[in-house]
Amino acid sequence: MILKTARNILLEYWGYTSFRQGQEKAISSILSNKDTMVLLPTGGGKSLCFQIPALIKPGICLVISPLIALMEDQVIALNKKGIKAMHLAGNMSLPELERRLNNVLYGNFKFLYLSPERLQNEVIQQTILSLEICLIAIDEAHCISQWGNDFRPSYRKITLLRTLIKDTPFIALTATATSEVIKDIVSLLEMEKPTLVQTSFSRPNLSYETYSISDKFKNIEHILTKEPGSAILYVRNRRATLEYSKFLNKLNIKSTYFHGGLSTEDKNSRLQSWLNEETPVMVATNAFGMGIDKPNVRHVIHLQIPESLESYFQEAGRAGRDGKSARSILLYNNYDPEQTINQYTRNLASLDFLKSIYRKLNTFFQISYGEGDFTSHDFSFSEFCTRYDLPLTKTHNALKTLNRIGVLELEQIYGRKCILQFIVSNQTLLNYFMRNQEIEHIGQNILRMYGGIFEVPTRISVEAVAKRTQKSVNAVLTAIKKMGLENIIKLELYESDVQIQFLVPREDDRTLNRMGKEIDQLNKNILKKIQQCIRFVENNSICKSRQLLAYFGEKKSDNCGICSVCLKMYNQVNKVQKQDIKIQILDLLKENIALEATEISNRLHLPLTDTIEILRNMLELKKIKLHFNTYQINDK
């Protein structure tokens, strides 16, 4: 009966009639109030494993996630379905935070999304104590393990919820985790005899191929010309996305490019162009990934060595989701492995460098000693690096490390960010529009475009509103700002590339000294995972699929038959077989003097096409000769 209810919800809100593999087991476990560990591949529908049981159970589901953009996407998607959800971004003031938490307390919300760092806020903890929590979902759960792909010490503090909320089931979710990491997750989250939901990592339709080559451009041209179709090319940096995209377009291979520095509007338009097959090839950095679920991608091509096998597996897995044959191809040259290690080693942020960056950040924002916790700031990364003459990549890695260890929360915006909520009644708004007709057209279109904007603060695209209303961006901004000043809307408008929120008070060196072990472990893990990835790339003696499955703890005795290693082995076997067939052909011709290709094919029980191929090779080697459509031994 309960599963019937779950299927009804699946159909009503998501439009599907059946669950994917693993989902039903996870939902049943949660509805039985059992802790649950879910390991499903990217695109396998992990979020439904907690969203559907949360809709069945009374109360609110608390979702812990490290990815701000992913939280925003899921909240928007749920609100569009009429399901009330909210996320607590790191850049809001205390009054705004308290207002949102009051909405959660009294607004019949079903989902509350927040980062693990937010759990340390006492105001949030007090609110959680007052909520009826039906389920705690921990997304990207591998972050809790120091052996995981993206270890974040702040995840270790999630167990605080065990004391705040007793007898509430945990569901931990991840797409990529080794058996060692799974054991770590279960132990660190204090999960009691959890139900393990895990599907195989095997992708029998996907061929994993790694090739050492000298000319990447030439090889890409060959692959995409010979086998056209939807493809993703992963490159190392933003400059390379433009460079390779231009190269492909000159070859009449339609492509576009994607990286983290594009505006939201540009990202969306380029994504739609790729999804609609207008530009079948996407050249991108690893910023292109979240939420990408295009079924007919035929090629994922890496032009650099990824930072880990987990990253490689997720990115490669975006090919062939329709179940048809697809290829994941990694092209590298002789210098790439050493350059990759040197690049990451050179740009790892040591404890001393982190201390220096942290002190400079506090000076940059004029934060006094002992103050600054939970304050938010607009941040220009380029201005910061220019002022203090800092190396860009190493400084960026330092900020990411400070983010991971819970010293600050870093939200990349790269362009305008506009969040608003209408805070007056319908009648008041109608009267306002009648008095301000220059704003009415813009305001009415915002209401039509963004459902639920009365209930929750909603991120809008100023560019999209301008396009729909046929007004300039400045006109839309002017109207929005005026509504904000006149208290018609609650407005958060940012026009910088990054938002930073400090999570702890300034204590300079003391802030980071106590985290020295975590920082050291982070750096060791990064190097270890790069080295593992290089070994996989260079290992051409063991089936690539078997190597990947072994890394994730699966034993597979059979070779896949389609990866670069298996294909090479197959061709070597064929050479031996072909040599044997040539000897048999020569013996036949000695007995019969002259034979046609069809007769040779029949006598040796070979396909005619294979027979002709071998005969042509023997002609080139002058082992035989062709005379009036028959083959004879060449005596010369």
Buried (B, 14 or more C-beta within 10 A) or exposed (E): EEEEBBBEBBEEBBEEEEBBEBBBBBBBBBBEBBBBBBBBBBBBBBBBBBBBBBBBBEEBBBBBBBBBBBBBBBBBBBBEEEBBBBBBBBBBEEEBBBBBBEBBEEEEBBBBBBBBBBBBBEEBBEBBEEBEBBBBBBBBBBBBBBBBBBBBBBBBBBEBBBEBBEEBBBBBBBBBBBEEBBBBBBEBBEBEEBBBBBBEBBBEBBBBBBBBEEEBBEBBBEBBEEEBBBBBBBBBEBEBBBBBBEBBBEEEBBBBBBBBBBBBBBBBBBBEBBBEEEBBBBBBBBBBBEEBEBEBBBBBBBBBBBBBBBBBBBBBBBBBBEEEBBBBBBBBEEEBBEBBBEBBEEBBBBBEBBBBBBBBBBEBBEBEEEEBBBBBBBBEBEEBBEEBEBEEEBBBBBBBBBBBBBBBBBBBBBBBBBBBBBBBEEEEBEEBBEEBEEBBBBBEBBEEBBBBBBBBBBBBBBBBBBEBBEBEBEBBBBBBBBBBEEEBBBBBBBEBBBBBBBBBBBBEEEBBEEBEEBBEBBBEBBEEBBBBBBEBBBEBEBBBBBBBBBBBBBEBEEBBEBBBBBBEBEEEEEEEEBEEBBEBBBEBBEEBEBBEBEBBBEBBEBEEEBBBEBBEEBBEEEBBBBEEEBBBBBEE
